[in-house]
Amino acid sequence: MVRRGFLPAGTAAFMAVLMVLCAAAADAQPTIEDLLDRMPADTVRDIAAASEDLIGLGPEAIRAVCGMLVPLGEGDDVNARYLLSGLARHVSPGDAEEARLMVSE
């Protein structure tokens, strides 16, 4: 008789590896390119999440996105503009003072 599938010990090892990979993926911070690929956002929640991720990357990442802007008609910077516009709206409410200061600098 041929048994198919994992043996119990193999299943446990497979599940352990899968859990480690999933935890690593969940903890991985997105890159600027990842955030730009998510633009234009489909929902307000999506832009808020992208804005939070950009804030999490820090001021250098925000400066890098600003550096991607080009004069109108000289290139395609639409995703950077969407991301920065969403970021400005995200930090505008009164409860985001720390993030607003970082963005304004």
Disulfide bonds with the S-S distance in Angstrom:
none
